[in-house]
Each structure stands twice: as C-alpha cells, then as structure tokens.
Amino acid sequence: MVDENRQDVLADRVYEAVKAMVMDHEIEPGTRMSIDGLARRLDVSATPVREALVRLESDGLVVKRPNAGYRATDLLDPEALTDLFEMRLLLEPRAASLAAENADDEDLRQLRSIVEEMRRHPETGAKYSAYRQFALLDQDFHDALAYAAGRPLLAEAVTRLHAHLHMFRLNSAPGAAEPTIDEHERIVDAVAHRNPEKAAEAMAAHLRSSRVRHRPHAPSPRPARRHGSARA
C-alpha cells in the first residue's frame, strides 16, 4: 500500500511538472515531446512520464501521433477562445438560474466553501505554479454550480467546456483573484436568495469580466541570432 501511495504521488508530481512546462511554454506549442528526455530532466523513470502524457492527452494539452510520439498541441487562436466563452454564456447563466430554483442546503454549503477556499489561495499571475490552485478552485465552483442546477446533461456540458480551457494556455493577471471571488459571491448570494434572474445576470457579468481578465499565454520572443553564430 505504501509503495502504491508513493507511486501515485510520483505520478501526480510528474504530471504537474510536465503540465507546467506546457502551460508556461517551456515546451512550445507543436513541439515534439521525448519521453526519455523528460524522464532525464525530471530524474525519474519513463513510466510516470508516459502516464503523465496520457493524462495530458485527455486534457487536450498533448497529442499522440502514430509512429511519431507525443507533441504539445498547437495554441488555439483568440477566435476559438471567443467561441468558447460564447458557449459558456449560453449555458452557465441558465445553469445559475436553475441552481437558484433547485440548489439544496448542501449545494449552497459547498459553493460557499469553495469561495472561502479561494480566499485562502488568491495567487494569480503568469506562471502556472502561481495560479494553479486558484484556477482549480475556480473550475470547482463553476462545476458545482452547474450540478446544483439539477440538470445532469447541462452540468456535463459545462464541465466539458471547462476542460477545453487548458488548450488556450490561459494565464491569470495579478489582481484577478479579488474581483473573481467577489463575482462568485454575488452569484452564490443570488442563488441563496432564490432569485433566478439575478443569478443568471451575475453569472453572465462574471463570464464577460473573466474573458477580459484572461489572455492566451503567449510565448516569450526568442533572442535574435547573432551573425556568424553556429547552427544548433
């Protein structure tokens, strides 16, 4: 049992390490990913790296090509991000409205608990390591609200949309935590007061603000090559 727990911890650590490389563009979009190279870099065997790449493939952050191995997915363009937020604006205000009608006391406790946890992890910034916990809690909030709506198919659709956000390598600007938390609280308050219209309005306002705050993570420019330098 101890060995299994250690293996699980190692697998999670490697997954998060490789994910951070992809999210922060240490591994650039479209770049081939060597299992052996990553294993050497992380000082682990190939097995947890292979497991991490399988998980990242399900996240949409890497793709596997027959006879060509893994590579980081290409960065999706701003138009695709706009499409994603438009879909969220169609689904999530409706989910918030239904949650105001159907959420029970346990749903409300869970939502308020997530908001309080976000206050304890308000880190945002350009690096994945900085905003990871806050981003996970943010996703938990939206998923929990969708399930509180009492419409399983709607909740599943909302959850799938959130999974796509990884593919945009979104970062979170410094100072984004406080307005995000305040907007979440307004949503919960409207749900708790059983006001479907206000809940929908609060969610729509939050999504529009979130779209402005978040930007695709652009890679840093490469230094110019000096004349006469040797090719790699």
C-alpha positions as CSV (number, residue, x, y, z in Angstrom):
1,M,0.0,0.0,0.0
2,V,2.9,2.4,0.9
3,D,4.5,1.7,-2.5
4,E,1.3,2.3,-4.3
5,N,0.8,5.6,-2.5
6,R,4.4,6.6,-3.4
7,Q,3.8,5.7,-7.0
8,D,0.6,7.8,-7.0
9,V,2.4,10.8,-5.5
10,L,5.2,10.5,-8.0
11,A,2.8,10.2,-10.9
12,D,1.0,13.3,-9.8
13,R,4.2,15.2,-9.3
14,V,5.4,14.3,-12.8
15,Y,2.1,15.1,-14.3
16,E,2.1,18.6,-12.7
17,A,5.7,19.2,-13.7
18,V,5.2,18.4,-17.4
19,K,1.9,20.3,-17.4
20,A,3.6,23.4,-16.1
21,M,6.2,23.1,-18.8
22,V,3.4,23.0,-21.4
23,M,1.3,25.8,-19.8
24,D,4.4,28.1,-19.4
25,H,5.7,27.3,-22.9
26,E,8.9,25.8,-21.7
27,I,7.7,23.2,-24.2
28,E,6.5,25.3,-27.0
29,P,3.2,24.6,-28.9
30,G,3.7,22.0,-31.6
31,T,7.0,20.8,-30.2
32,R,7.7,17.0,-30.1
33,M,8.0,15.7,-26.5
34,S,10.6,13.0,-25.8
35,I,9.6,10.6,-23.0
36,D,13.3,9.7,-22.4
37,G,14.3,13.4,-22.5
38,L,11.6,14.4,-20.0
39,A,12.5,11.4,-17.7
40,R,16.1,12.6,-17.6
41,R,15.1,16.2,-17.0
42,L,12.8,15.2,-14.1
43,D,15.2,12.5,-12.9
44,V,12.5,9.7,-13.0
45,S,11.9,6.6,-15.0
46,A,10.0,6.7,-18.3
47,T,6.8,5.1,-16.7
48,P,5.5,8.1,-14.8
49,V,6.3,10.4,-17.8
50,R,4.4,8.1,-20.1
51,E,1.4,8.1,-17.6
52,A,1.6,11.9,-17.4
53,L,1.5,12.3,-21.2
54,V,-1.6,10.0,-21.3
55,R,-3.3,12.3,-18.8
56,L,-2.2,15.4,-20.6
57,E,-3.6,14.0,-23.8
58,S,-7.0,13.7,-22.2
59,D,-6.6,17.3,-21.0
60,G,-6.1,18.4,-24.6
61,L,-2.6,19.6,-24.0
62,V,-0.7,17.0,-25.9
63,V,-1.5,14.8,-28.9
64,K,-0.1,11.4,-29.8
65,R,0.6,10.7,-33.5
66,P,1.1,7.1,-34.8
67,N,4.8,6.3,-35.1
68,A,5.6,9.9,-34.2
69,G,5.1,10.0,-30.4
70,Y,3.7,12.9,-28.4
71,R,3.9,16.6,-29.1
72,A,2.4,19.7,-27.4
73,T,-0.8,20.8,-29.0
74,D,-0.8,24.0,-31.1
75,L,-2.0,27.1,-29.3
76,L,-5.7,27.8,-30.2
77,D,-6.4,31.3,-31.5
78,P,-8.3,34.1,-29.9
79,E,-11.3,33.5,-32.2
80,A,-11.7,30.0,-30.7
81,L,-11.4,31.4,-27.2
82,T,-14.2,33.8,-28.1
83,D,-16.3,30.9,-29.3
84,L,-15.7,29.0,-26.1
85,F,-16.8,32.0,-23.9
86,E,-19.9,32.5,-26.1
87,M,-20.8,28.9,-25.4
88,R,-20.3,29.4,-21.7
89,L,-22.5,32.5,-21.9
90,L,-25.3,30.3,-23.4
91,L,-25.0,27.6,-20.8
92,E,-23.8,28.9,-17.5
93,P,-26.3,31.7,-16.8
94,R,-29.0,29.2,-17.4
95,A,-27.3,26.8,-15.0
96,A,-27.1,29.6,-12.4
97,S,-30.8,30.4,-12.9
98,L,-31.8,26.7,-12.4
99,A,-29.5,26.5,-9.4
100,A,-31.4,29.3,-7.8
101,E,-34.5,27.2,-8.1
102,N,-33.1,23.8,-7.3
103,A,-30.0,24.1,-5.1
104,D,-30.3,22.5,-1.7
105,D,-28.6,23.4,1.5
106,E,-25.7,21.1,0.9
107,D,-25.1,22.7,-2.6
108,L,-25.0,26.1,-1.0
109,R,-22.6,25.0,1.7
110,Q,-20.3,23.5,-1.0
111,L,-20.4,26.7,-3.1
112,R,-19.6,28.9,-0.1
113,S,-16.9,26.6,1.0
114,I,-15.2,26.8,-2.4
115,V,-15.4,30.6,-2.3
116,E,-13.8,30.7,1.1
117,E,-11.1,28.3,0.0
118,M,-10.4,30.6,-3.0
119,R,-9.8,33.4,-0.5
120,R,-7.2,31.3,1.2
121,H,-5.4,30.7,-2.2
122,P,-5.6,34.1,-4.0
123,E,-2.4,33.6,-6.0
124,T,-2.7,34.7,-9.6
125,G,0.0,35.5,-12.2
126,A,1.6,34.5,-15.4
127,K,3.2,31.2,-14.2
128,Y,1.1,28.0,-13.9
129,S,2.7,27.3,-10.5
130,A,1.3,30.6,-9.2
131,Y,-2.3,30.3,-10.3
132,R,-2.8,26.5,-10.4
133,Q,-4.7,26.1,-7.1
134,F,-6.8,29.2,-7.7
135,A,-7.7,28.0,-11.2
136,L,-8.7,24.5,-9.9
137,L,-10.9,26.0,-7.3
138,D,-12.5,28.3,-9.9
139,Q,-13.3,25.3,-12.0
140,D,-14.7,23.5,-9.0
141,F,-17.0,26.5,-8.3
142,H,-18.5,26.5,-11.8
143,D,-18.9,22.8,-11.9
144,A,-20.5,22.6,-8.5
145,L,-22.9,25.4,-9.5
146,A,-23.8,23.6,-12.7
147,Y,-24.6,20.4,-10.9
148,A,-26.7,22.3,-8.3
149,A,-28.9,23.2,-11.3
150,G,-30.3,19.7,-11.2
151,R,-29.9,19.1,-14.9
152,P,-27.2,16.4,-15.4
153,L,-26.8,16.9,-19.1
154,L,-26.4,20.6,-18.7
155,A,-23.8,20.1,-16.0
156,E,-21.8,17.6,-18.1
157,A,-21.8,20.1,-21.0
158,V,-20.5,22.9,-18.7
159,T,-17.8,20.6,-17.3
160,R,-16.6,19.7,-20.9
161,L,-16.4,23.3,-21.8
162,H,-14.1,24.0,-18.7
163,A,-11.9,21.1,-19.8
164,H,-11.2,22.9,-23.1
165,L,-9.8,26.0,-21.3
166,H,-6.5,24.1,-20.8
167,M,-5.9,24.2,-24.5
168,F,-5.7,28.0,-24.5
169,R,-2.8,28.1,-22.0
170,L,-4.7,30.9,-20.2
171,N,-2.8,32.8,-17.5
172,S,-4.3,34.9,-14.8
173,A,-3.3,38.5,-14.4
174,P,-2.1,39.7,-11.0
175,G,-5.0,41.2,-9.0
176,A,-7.6,39.0,-10.7
177,A,-8.4,37.0,-7.6
178,E,-10.4,39.6,-5.7
179,P,-12.8,40.5,-8.4
180,T,-13.3,36.8,-9.3
181,I,-14.1,36.0,-5.7
182,D,-16.5,38.9,-5.4
183,E,-18.3,37.9,-8.6
184,H,-18.6,34.3,-7.3
185,E,-20.1,35.6,-4.1
186,R,-22.7,37.7,-5.9
187,I,-23.7,34.5,-7.8
188,V,-24.0,32.5,-4.6
189,D,-26.0,35.2,-2.9
190,A,-28.5,35.3,-5.8
191,V,-28.8,31.5,-5.7
192,A,-29.2,31.6,-1.9
193,H,-32.0,34.2,-2.3
194,R,-33.7,32.0,-4.8
195,N,-33.5,34.7,-7.5
196,P,-33.1,33.1,-10.9
197,E,-32.9,36.3,-12.8
198,K,-30.2,37.8,-10.6
199,A,-28.2,34.6,-10.6
200,A,-28.2,34.5,-14.4
201,E,-27.2,38.1,-14.6
202,A,-24.4,37.7,-12.1
203,M,-23.0,34.7,-13.9
204,A,-23.2,36.5,-17.3
205,A,-21.4,39.5,-15.9
206,H,-18.8,37.3,-14.3
207,L,-18.1,35.5,-17.6
208,R,-17.7,38.7,-19.5
209,S,-15.3,40.1,-16.9
210,S,-13.4,36.8,-16.9
211,R,-13.0,36.9,-20.7
212,V,-11.3,40.3,-20.3
213,R,-9.1,39.3,-17.5
214,H,-7.7,36.2,-19.1
215,R,-5.5,36.1,-22.1
216,P,-3.9,33.3,-24.0
217,H,-0.3,32.7,-22.7
218,A,1.9,33.9,-25.5
219,P,5.5,32.5,-25.7
220,S,8.4,34.8,-24.9
221,P,10.2,36.0,-28.0
222,R,13.4,34.2,-28.8
223,P,16.6,36.2,-28.7
224,A,17.9,37.2,-32.1
225,R,20.7,35.1,-33.5
226,R,23.9,36.9,-33.9
227,H,25.7,36.9,-37.2
228,G,28.2,34.2,-37.6
229,S,26.8,32.1,-34.8
230,A,26.9,28.3,-35.3
231,R,23.7,26.5,-36.0
232,A,22.4,24.1,-33.4
